[in-house]
Amino acid sequence: MNILFTYGNNPVSAMIMGLTKEPVSHVVIELDGYVIHCSLFGTKIVKSIDFRMHNSVIYCVAMERYKLSKVLAMLYKKPMYDYTGLLYLGIRYGLKRVFGWSIPKANLWQVSGMDMCTEFVTKVIDEKQDSLITPYGLYKKLINVE
């Protein structure tokens, strides 16, 4: 199983990278020729080759430890995308970047049972969930770089 850190050719990806000033905007799980991820349209499973045609993979972290049953359980639940959580993060990064203002580190608008891409991946790989971590922040955490 690989964890891929990517960006796409779309306005949301550009907005995320612009606000965070980071090289990636999305994180996915690649397993046996398929990509499993939580996109703006909910949990998706697509062929890896199709995903890579529309997204650039910047970093890849090989994960030897995983539970296939956990991946399947997450697919079965089909969590919807946490739009309000993403909006909170956008406002938080925007206020920090434009005005230098910091608002609470807790994602006050996070909706239980809904995931952003980072939350989806961390659930699968048994990491502690952090609703404020960016895909690049998760990458640095997985490779133990701060």
N, C-alpha and C positions, 0 to 999 in steps of 0.2 A: 504494500500500500504506500502511495506517495501523497504527500500534502503539497499541492501546487499553489503558489502565490502568483497571481496574475493581474492583468488589467485588460479591459476590453475597449473596443472602438465605439464608445457610446458616451452620451453626456453625463450620466451618473458616475461612471468610472472617472471621467475627467474632473468632475466636481470633487469627488472624494480625494483624488490625488492632489488637486489644487488646494483644498483646505488643509490636508494633512502634511503636504510637502513630502510625501513618501512615494516610493517607486511602484507600489502595487495598490490595488483597490479591492481585491477579491481573493478569497481562499477557498479551495475545493479539495475533495478527496478523489484520488485516482486509484481505481482498483480493477484489475483484470480487464483493461481496455475500456473502462467506463469512467465517467466523471459523475460524482454525486455531490450536489451542492444546493445551498439555499440561495435562490436568486430572488429578485423582486417579485417573481411570480410564484414563489413558494419552492418547496423542495423538488429538485429535478434530478433525473438520471439520464445522461446522454452518452453517446459514444465519444470516447476520448478524442478521436480524430476530428469529429464534428466540433467539439468544444474548442480544440486547438486552432481550428480554421478561423474562429472569430475572437480568440483571446490570445494574448501573448503571455507565455509562462516566463517569469523572471527568476523565481527561486523554486527549488524542489527539495523537500525534506523527505527522505525515505523513513518510513515508520515500520519497524519490524513487529512491534507489538500492536496488535489490534484484535478486536473481537468482531468477527463477521456478524455474529448475532446482534451486536449493538448497531452496526450499520443497517442491517435489515430492519431492526426495530425502529430506527429513526426514519427509514423510508416508509414504514407502515404508518407511523404517526403523521407523516406528511405535514410537518409544521409549516405554517404560513410565515411570510416575511414580516418582521417587526418594523413596520413603516414609522411608527411613532418613536421607536428607539433610534432609528436612523436619523429622523428629524432632530431629535434632541442632540445627537452627536454633531450634526451639521451646525446647529445653532451654537453649540459649545465651542467647536473649532472656529467657527466664523467670528464669534465675539472675542475669542482669544487672539485671533490673527489680526482683526481689524482694530479693536479697541484695547487689547491687552487685558480684557476682563476674564476672570475665571469664575465659572459657576460650578455648583457641586459636582464632585467626581462620581457620584452615584447617578446612574442613568434613571432619572425620575420618571421617564415616560416608557420605560421598558414594559412590554406586555408579556405576562406569563403565558407559556405555551407557544409563543412566537419566537422565531430566531432570526438573527442576522447571520451572515456567513461565518463569522468568527465563533459565534455561540454554537452553531451547528457542528463545526469541526471539533471544537473543544469537548463537546458532549461525547462525540464518537471516540476520541483518543484519550478520554478519562482525565483531561486536564481540568483544573479549577476554572469555572466560568468567570469571565470578566466582560461585562457588557460594554465596557469602554475601550477595550483593546482594539486596535486597528489590525488589519491583516499583516502589515509590516511589523507591528508590535508583537503579534503572535509568532511571526517568523523569527524575530530576535529572541523571543522567549524559548522557542523550540531548539534553537542552536546555542542557547545559553550566552547570548551577547546582550548587553544593556547599553 
